[in-house]
Amino acid sequence: MAPSAPRLRILGAGRVGSALAALLEEAGCEIVDLWTRSAARAAASSAAIGRPCRSGALDDDAEPAASLAADATIIAVRDDVVAEVCRAGARLLERAPVVLHVSGATPAARALAEAPAELARGTLHPLAAVSTLAQARRVLGEVYFGVEGDEPARQLARALVSRLGAHALELEAEQMVRYHAAAVTASNLAVALWGEAAALLESAGVSDGLAALLPLIRSTVDNVATLGPIGALTGPVRRGDRGTVSRHLESLAQQFPRILPLYRAASLAALELARASADPPDVEDIASLQELLKPAADGAA
Ligand SMILES: NC(=O)c1ccc[n+]([C@@H]2O[C@H](COP(=O)([O-])OP(=O)(O)OC[C@H]3O[C@@H](n4cnc5c(N)ncnc54)[C@H](OP(=O)(O)O)[C@@H]3O)[C@@H](O)[C@H]2O)c1
């Protein structure tokens, strides 16, 4: 059974660590210790969330907070230093039976392999893209969290997600890479597509491509939320308009060739959605578009 009001130690007071400290404290958890490496970050975190944050040596014996026991330690430093923090903070980690990390790319058994052996290890990954601490505080109470790891760690992670009013996605270790690739595709790769679309529009003479595209992007996201990807898909591939797609490919090859592989790959994915719809394009149009969009055999755009 997860404790009714978990006592937590949070290592890392960046966007995610500070936001979790603030939100979990508001949700009734006791944050016994919030640590970050640099004094500047500790001051910024403390000012932003209105609670103490210590900095400096991880297990500083002169720090009362460092000696306190907890139900779990949440490690919220950047991915590449999680192992280092596990090693340097071994004495601290031993003061809680559970250790959680918040990165989505790696299962807990691997990410936290350097933590003391007797601890239960788990993942508590917010499926969110947060650029600022203020945004993290706004959204982490309503997103999905990927939860994975040893059962006692999962139980505690689930209890924290529930306290936040967020949603838990139960995952197994072998699903983590695909889970994270899905998150990257939905967020980072969509950002890359929007960036390329804005650059393409600017290459056609529009001064602020992104400003012109934003209402289109927003209405598209709204349509996907309401209708799902198949229902929301519009455009020449959806209609089976081979002629329009062919003109795009010719123009892009001459004027903006770097986008061609992206255009072809995303159009083929769109064609799969169109094919799955209740009123797909004609079979001949689908076959013809597939032929037109497939990558050139010689690797040329
Ligand atoms: N941002 C997101 O959208 C998002 C979403 C889901 C999950 N996450 C995960 O959340 C974790 C933290 O990300 P974030 O966005 O909160 O990062 P962040 O705001 O950049 O904060 C990074 C944290 O890592 C600490 N750090 C950096 N180098 C360190 C080192 N060598 N030793 C010890 N601590 C070090 C920083 O401490 P100092 O500044 O004090 O040195 C700071 O506390 C990552 O695992 C990330 O994958 C982020």
Ligand as a Chemical Component Dictionary entry (heavy atoms), coordinates in Angstrom:
data_LIG
# 
_chem_comp.id                   LIG 
_chem_comp.type                 NON-POLYMER 
_chem_comp.pdbx_formal_charge   0 
_chem_comp.three_letter_code    LIG 
# 
loop_
_chem_comp_atom.comp_id 
_chem_comp_atom.atom_id 
_chem_comp_atom.alt_atom_id 
_chem_comp_atom.type_symbol 
_chem_comp_atom.charge 
_chem_comp_atom.model_Cartn_x 
_chem_comp_atom.model_Cartn_y 
_chem_comp_atom.model_Cartn_z 
_chem_comp_atom.pdbx_ordinal 
LIG N1  N1  N 0  11.179 19.566 -20.172 1  
LIG C1  C1  C 0  10.354 18.623 -20.596 2  
LIG O1  O1  O 0  9.497  18.884 -21.468 3  
LIG C2  C2  C 0  10.390 17.232 -20.022 4  
LIG C3  C3  C 0  9.302  16.382 -20.256 5  
LIG C4  C4  C 0  9.338  15.089 -19.740 6  
LIG C5  C5  C 0  10.445 14.675 -18.998 7  
LIG N2  N2  N 1  11.495 15.512 -18.800 8  
LIG C6  C6  C 0  12.655 14.995 -18.052 9  
LIG O2  O2  O 0  12.853 15.781 -16.882 10 
LIG C7  C7  C 0  14.250 15.744 -16.515 11 
LIG C8  C8  C 0  14.709 17.162 -16.264 12 
LIG O3  O3  O 0  14.378 17.935 -17.378 13 
LIG P1  P1  P 0  14.039 19.488 -17.224 14 
LIG O4  O4  O 0  13.361 19.892 -18.485 15 
LIG O5  O5  O -1 13.407 19.756 -15.920 16 
LIG O6  O6  O 0  15.534 20.067 -17.256 17 
LIG P2  P2  P 0  16.077 21.483 -16.764 18 
LIG O7  O7  O 0  14.978 22.434 -16.489 19 
LIG O8  O8  O 0  17.104 21.865 -17.778 20 
LIG O9  O9  O 0  16.800 21.095 -15.391 21 
LIG C9  C9  C 0  17.924 20.258 -15.444 22 
LIG C10 C10 C 0  18.290 19.824 -14.051 23 
LIG O10 O10 O 0  19.440 18.954 -14.166 24 
LIG C11 C11 C 0  20.435 19.409 -13.244 25 
LIG N3  N3  N 0  21.771 19.096 -13.724 26 
LIG C12 C12 C 0  22.310 19.402 -14.922 27 
LIG N4  N4  N 0  23.579 18.924 -14.985 28 
LIG C13 C13 C 0  23.818 18.324 -13.794 29 
LIG C14 C14 C 0  24.933 17.617 -13.249 30 
LIG N5  N5  N 0  26.074 17.429 -13.949 31 
LIG N6  N6  N 0  24.827 17.116 -11.986 32 
LIG C15 C15 C 0  23.691 17.278 -11.287 33 
LIG N7  N7  N 0  22.604 17.927 -11.738 34 
LIG C16 C16 C 0  22.668 18.441 -12.984 35 
LIG C17 C17 C 0  20.212 20.913 -13.164 36 
LIG O11 O11 O 0  20.804 21.370 -11.986 37 
LIG P3  P3  P 0  21.585 22.762 -11.877 38 
LIG O12 O12 O 0  21.012 23.708 -12.883 39 
LIG O13 O13 O 0  21.369 23.162 -10.480 40 
LIG O14 O14 O 0  23.021 22.448 -12.181 41 
LIG C18 C18 C 0  18.691 20.974 -13.121 42 
LIG O15 O15 O 0  18.230 20.704 -11.826 43 
LIG C19 C19 C 0  14.981 15.044 -17.691 44 
LIG O16 O16 O 0  15.188 13.707 -17.330 45 
LIG C20 C20 C 0  13.967 15.105 -18.837 46 
LIG O17 O17 O 0  14.096 14.015 -19.736 47 
LIG C21 C21 C 0  11.497 16.789 -19.293 48 
# 
loop_
_chem_comp_bond.comp_id 
_chem_comp_bond.atom_id_1 
_chem_comp_bond.atom_id_2 
_chem_comp_bond.value_order 
_chem_comp_bond.pdbx_ordinal 
LIG N1  C1  SING 1  
LIG C1  O1  DOUB 2  
LIG C1  C2  SING 3  
LIG C2  C3  SING 4  
LIG C2  C21 DOUB 5  
LIG C3  C4  DOUB 6  
LIG C4  C5  SING 7  
LIG C5  N2  DOUB 8  
LIG N2  C6  SING 9  
LIG N2  C21 SING 10 
LIG C6  O2  SING 11 
LIG C6  C20 SING 12 
LIG O2  C7  SING 13 
LIG C7  C8  SING 14 
LIG C7  C19 SING 15 
LIG C8  O3  SING 16 
LIG O3  P1  SING 17 
LIG P1  O4  DOUB 18 
LIG P1  O5  SING 19 
LIG P1  O6  SING 20 
LIG O6  P2  SING 21 
LIG P2  O7  DOUB 22 
LIG P2  O8  SING 23 
LIG P2  O9  SING 24 
LIG O9  C9  SING 25 
LIG C9  C10 SING 26 
LIG C10 O10 SING 27 
LIG C10 C18 SING 28 
LIG O10 C11 SING 29 
LIG C11 N3  SING 30 
LIG C11 C17 SING 31 
LIG N3  C12 SING 32 
LIG N3  C16 SING 33 
LIG C12 N4  DOUB 34 
LIG N4  C13 SING 35 
LIG C13 C14 SING 36 
LIG C13 C16 DOUB 37 
LIG C14 N5  SING 38 
LIG C14 N6  DOUB 39 
LIG N6  C15 SING 40 
LIG C15 N7  DOUB 41 
LIG N7  C16 SING 42 
LIG C17 O11 SING 43 
LIG C17 C18 SING 44 
LIG O11 P3  SING 45 
LIG P3  O12 DOUB 46 
LIG P3  O13 SING 47 
LIG P3  O14 SING 48 
LIG C18 O15 SING 49 
LIG C19 O16 SING 50 
LIG C19 C20 SING 51 
LIG C20 O17 SING 52 
# 
